Amino acid sequence: MHRFTAINRRHFLSVTGTAAAGLMAGCTTGAVQAGAGKKPNVVFVLADQWRAQACGYAGDPNLQGKTPNLDRLADESVNFTRAVSCCPVCTPYRASLLTGQYPLTHGLFLNDLCLSTRATSIAQAYTQAGYDTGYIGKWHLDGHGRSAYIPPERRQGFGYWKVLECTHDYNRSPYYAGNDPAQRMWEGYDVSAQTRDAQSYITEHAGHAKPFMLILAWGPPHNPYETAPETFKKMFEAENLVLRPNVPADREPRKGLAGYYAHIAAMDACLGDLLKTVDEAGLRDDTIFVFTSDHGDMLGSQGQMRKQKPWDESIRVPLLVRYPAAQAKGLTLDLPVNTPDLMPTLLGLSGVPVPASVQGTDFSALIRGAPAPEDNPVLIACPSPFGEWLREKGGREYRGVRTRRYTYVRDLQGPWLLYDNEADPYQLANLVNTPGHAELQARLEVELQKLLKRTGDDFQPGDAYIAKWGYNVDKTGTMPYR
């Protein structure tokens, strides 16, 4: 059986690159024109704690008919149905997004750390290719205080800047604009205000000779769940919600779930406004539009809440990529892709060189219609548990592999979880060390060891990595934030 591993990775890239070149050579659409002239724009929309399952197009019964813009975007996009957050918590994901590296390479495996400038960032790569760059919303990569001003040298090369390190007060949400150290306030619900600012950015840049790359990073649907606009809160009655079968009867988070969905519905309306602006600006065909999230939210599944956990509600995220000038139409890809793959894939789709510091894989050829490999096992990890996943609360270090079909996870004591996600989509039956599954478990262990070797991960206790990087953590296991 062919498997996509570190050994055949270069062969895959060579094959898919050749296939993509052949495909593009036969095209006469805007994809070739973009390659010969102006490069495509990029609009990257990043939500916080939006799990893959919580989408109308993904079959969530509570959102059927209530996320029309997201559902339409899914119809128009390449839908990566097995997208994974490699380290499902805010700061580690964002550092991997901006560098294309794994957490133990860039060093941000806890929250509230400051990302170094050792790697070439996604903004720097696009800038070197002649792009304007912008960032609006939540940053969570500076580590100098959640409300502190972030100077230019710590912005990873982004030009346009309307950012706050982190807040979850979505109706009284501060930010800093450009190089002005005076704190400002978004008007009303910050998702709406930030979206309006992104719309203005897109409209203003529509006629420019230079292409642009813009990241819009929303705070919701991260808790607090109850703070969405009233109009959208009225759309969801807690007692009528359909819970996932893996939510125990004594852990039903109906009230929180109703608020979570209210945020999602509000964000869907903003997504529609943003898409309309792209279309009305005449940028639809030559703009790569991405929607995704940094990690999921357990919301009672497995009796757990929030993120960092290795189950699908925590690690799987929505990932839609719309690029009408180049993409294969109506394509759904169940090939697992990981957080470090996003940067090289976007750069590859844009015709921008991928920096040598990147560890992820360029899957842009698949978006253009090249054949996908049989599988692509991806690494999931929690190098050091903290916060709501602290050891005292049941947390543990783990490393795991997510394939098209299976999830296999081990902790420091040995194999921990094994699920057949095709036969058991809610991960109710842990098959680890059970009769009849020894060969499968051994095969997945081999895949995991290959991924650990490829990423330079020696799987030590979390304290060893904290000491290696010189971090001084507080009683919650992470950096104290202000």
N, C-alpha and C positions, 0 to 999 in steps of 0.2 A: 504493500500500500504506500502510495506516495504521500509524504508529509512535508509541509513547508517548515523547515527548520533553519537554524543558523548556517548549516552546511550548504543548503541550496538557495539561500537568500539571494546571492549575487546572480545566480542563474535565473531566478524568477524575475529579478529586475531587468536583466538583459532580454529575456523572452518577452515580457510585457512591454518593455520599451520598444522593441522591434515591432511588436504587434500594433502598438499605438501609432508608431510612425507610419506603418502601412495603412492603417485606418485613416489617419489624417491626410495622407497623400491623396486619397481618393475623394476628399471632401472639397466642396467649393463654398462652404458656409463661412460664417464669421470666425470660426476657429482658426482657419488658415490666415484670414485677414488679420486677426489679432496677433498671430505669430509673426506676421510680416511687418506689422506696424505697432500700434499702441498695445501694450500688454493689458490683460483684463484687470478691472478693479476687484477688490475683495471687501465684502461686508461680512464680518464674523460676529454673530450674535451668541453670547454666552450667558446662559441662565445659571442659577446657583441652586443645587440640590433638587433638580428636576429629573426624576427617574425615567427610564426608557418606557416603562409600562404605563405611565400617566400621560398618555396621548390618545386622542380619539382615533387617529389612524392606526394606532397600535392595538386597538380593541378594548380600551378601558371603557366599560359600560357607563361610568359616571360622567364621561366627557363626550359621549356620542352627540353630535350636533352642536356642541358648545365650544369647539375650537375650530371654526371653519377656516380660518386663515392658515393655521398650522396644517390642517388636513389638506388644503389646496397646495401648500408648499410641498408636502410629502408627495403628492401626485406629480409634481413638476420636478422632483429632485431624484438624485441617487440616494436611496434610503439604506444606510448601514444599520441593519437590525441587530448586529452583535457588537456594537461599539462599546468599549470598556474603558473605565477610568482606572489607570494602572495603580494608583494609590488614592483611594476614594475619599479625599478630604481636600479642603480649599487650596491652601498654599502649595502643597506638593503638586496637585494637578496643574495649577497656573504656571508654576515654574517649568513643568514638563511641556506645557503648551508653548511657552515662549522660547524654550531652548531646544526642544526635540530630544531631550535627555531623560533618563530615568532618575528617580529621586536620590538614589545613593551615588549618582554621578554629580548632579547639581547641588546636592546636599540639603535640599529643603524637604525633609520627610516629616516635619512637624509644622504646625501653624505659627504665624507671626515671626517668621524669619525673613532675613533680607537676601534677595537674590543677587549673587555676585555678577560681575561683568566678564567672567572668564570665557563663557561661551558666546558665540555670535547669536544674537536674538533674532526672532522672526521680523521685528521692526527694522533691525540693522540690515538684515538680508534684503528686505524689500527696498529700503532706502538706497542701498548700494546699487540696486537695479533701476533706480530712477523714480521711485514711488514717493508720494506724500504719505505720511502715516498718522493715524490718530487713535486715541484711546479715550473712551467715555465710560464712567461708572466705577465699579468695584475693582480694586487692584490687588490688595492682600499679598503683596510681595516685598514690602519695604521694611517691616520689622522695627520701625522707629516710633511706634505709637499709632493706634488705629485712627486717630484724628489729626495726625501731624502732617504738615506740608512736606511734600516729596520733591526734592530739588531735581533739576534736569539730569544730573549725572547718575541718578538712580532710577531713571525712567526707561531703561533698556532701549533707548533710541527712538522712542515715540515722539512725534512732533506736536500735533494738536493734542491738548491735554485738558480734560475736565474730569477730575478723579478724586476719590477719597480712598484711603487704604481699606477701611472696612466700617460699615454700619449696617445694623438691621432695623433701624428706625426709618422705615420706608416713607413715612409721611412728614418727617422732619429730618431731612437728609442733607448734610453738608457736603461741600466739595471745594476743590481749588482749581482755578482756571489758569492755564499757562504758567507764567513765572511770577504771578501775583501771590504773595504769601498770605493775603487776607482771605479768610474763610467765607465762602458764599453758601447759599441754601437753594436747593432745587425747589421749584414751586410745586406744592401738592405731592401727589404720589410720585416717587422718584422715577419709577419705570416710565411713566408717561412723559415726564420732563426730559429725561435722558434720551428717550426716543425722539422727541421733538428736536433736540439738539443734534442728534445723528441725522435726522431728515435735513436739517439746515446744512450740515456738513456735506451731505451727498449732493444737494441741489447746488451749492456753491462750487463744488468740484466737478460738476457734470461737464462744464465747458472747458476745463483745463486740458492742456496738452499732456500733462503728467497723469498717470494713473494713481489711484489711491488705495490704501489698505486701512480699513477702519475696524476696530474692535469695540463693540458695545456690550458691556458686562453688567447685566442686571443683578440685583440682590435677591429678589424672590425667585421661586417660591420657598426659599429657605425660611424657617421659622424666625419670628413669630408668625403663625399662620393666620391669626385673626385680624390682621391689619390691612387686608385688601380693601379697595373701594366698595362702598355699600352696594352699589349697583350689581357688582359681581358676587358679593356675598349672598345676595338674595336668590342667586341661581342654584344654590346647593343647600338642601336640607339634610342635616346630619343623619336623621333617622332613616332616610331613604337611600343612603349610599350602599353600594354593593362592595363588600369587603373581599379581599383576596382570600382564597381558601387556606392560606398558611398563616392567617392572623388568629391567634388563640382567642377564645371567647372572653377570657378575662383581661385581654389587652386590646380591646377595641378602641381605636383613637378616632371615633367618628367626628367629634367636634373639630379636632385638629385637621382631619382629612378634608372636611368641608372648607376650612379656610385655605388649605393647600390648593384645592381645586379652584377656589375663588381667585387666588393669585394667578393661577394658570390661565383662567379665562380672561383676566385683565391683561395679562401679557400677550395673549393671543390677539386681542384688539390692537395692541401696540405693534405687534408683528405685522398685522395687516396694513397699518399706516406706513410702516417702514417699506414694505414691499411695494405699496402703491407709489411711494416717492421714487423708488428705484425705477419703476416702470415709466412713470410720468417724466422722469428726467432723461428718458431714452437710453437707459443703461442696462436694461434687462438682459440683452443677449451677450454683452461683454462684461458682465459682473458675476463673479463667483460669490454666491450667497450661501452662507453656512449657518445652520442653527444646531446648537448642542448645549451640553451642560457639563459642569465639572465633576459631578457625582450624583448619586441618587439619594433616596431617603427610605429607610425601612418601613416607617409608618405602621408599626405593629406586626409586620411580617416576621415570622420566626420568634415572636415575642420581643422584638428589638425595635429601637428607634434610631433615627438619624443615619450616620454614614460610618465609614472606616471598616465596616464589616465585609466579609467575603461573599455574601449572598447576592443574588442577581439584583434585588431591589436597591442595593447599595452601589454595586460596581457598574451596572449597565446604564448607559445614557443614550438619549436620542442623538442621532447624527444625520442630518440632511444636508446634502450639497447640491445646489442648483447652479448649473452653468450651461445655459441653453446653447451657446456657441460650440460646445465641445462634447457634452455628456451624451451617453447613450440614453435614450428616452425611456422613462418609466422603469428604471432599473432598481431592483431590490437586491442587495448583497448581504448574505448572512455570514460572510467571512469575518471573523473577529479582527477588529483593528483596535489599536491601543493609543493612549494619549500621545506618546512621543511620535506616533506616525502622522499626526495632524500637520505639523509644521512642514516636513518634507513633502507631504502630499499636496499641500496648497502651493508650495514653492514650485513643485514639478508641474502642477496644473497651470501655473502662471508663467512658466518658462524662465524661472529664476533659479540660479544655481543653489544647490543645497550645501550649506557650510559643512566643513569636515568635522565639526564638533557635534553634529547631529547623530543620535543613535537610532532614531526611528526609521521606518521604511516608507518609501515613496509609492503610494498606491494610485497615483494620478492616472496611470494607464487603465486601471479598472473603471474609473469614472468615464473614460473615453470609450469603453466597450471592450477592452481586451479581456481574454478569458481569465477567470479567477483560479488560483490554485485550489487543490482539494480542501486544504485546511490551513490555518495560520494560528497555531497555539500562541496565546498571549499571556504575559506575566501580570499577576495581580499581587500586591504586597502591602503589608503594614510593617515597616521596619521597626517602629517603636510606638506602642499603643499610648494614647493620651486622651484627656478630656472625657467624653462620654463612653470611650472605649478603654478607659484606664483599667489596669489589671484588677484593682479592687472592685470594679464593676463588671468583671468577666472578660475584659479585653485580653488580647494576647498578640504577640508577634506572629505573623504567618507569611508564607509564600504560596502561591497557587498558580494554576494554569487553567485558562478558560479556552476551550476549543469550540468548534461549531456545536458539538453535542454535549460535551462533558465539562464539569467543574471538578477539579481535584485540588485540595488544599492540605498543607501540612503546617504544623506549628513546631516549636522547638523540641517537643517530645516525640514527634513523628507524624504519620498520616492522621488527618483530622476529619476531612470532609470529602465525599465522593458522590456526585449526583449525575444521573443520566437525565439531562434537561429536556431531551426529546420525549422520553417516557414519563418524566416527572417534572413538568414545567414549573411547579411551585416548590420544588426542592424539599419535599416532605420525607423522602426516604434516603437516609445517609447510608451509602453502600460501602463505606470504607471498612476494610478488613472483614468483609462478609463472604461467605462461601459463594463460589462461582464468579467472583470479580477480581481474583488475584492477578490474572493476566492483564486485564484492563488497568488496574491500579499500578502495576509495574510499568506498563507502557507509558502511562501519564507521568509517573515519577521520572522516567527517562526524559520526557519532553520538558518537565520542570527543570531538571538538572541542566539541560542544554540552555534553557533561557537564563538560568542563574549564571552559568559560565559566560554566556554571550554578553551579559550586562555587568559582569564583574561583581556579582552579589555573593558574598560568602555566608550569608544568613547567620549572623551572630545575634545575641541578645541586643535589644534596643539600647541598653546602657553603653554598649561598646561603640555604637555609632554616635551617640551623644558625646561621649568622651573624645572620639576621633575628631569631631568637628568643633569641639570646645564649647558646646552649648551649656548654659546654666538654666535648667528647667525648674519650674515651680512644682507645687504638690499635685497639680493636674497633669504632670508629665510633659508639658510643653513650655514654650517660652512665655513668660508673663507679659501680658499686653496691657497697654495703658489707654 
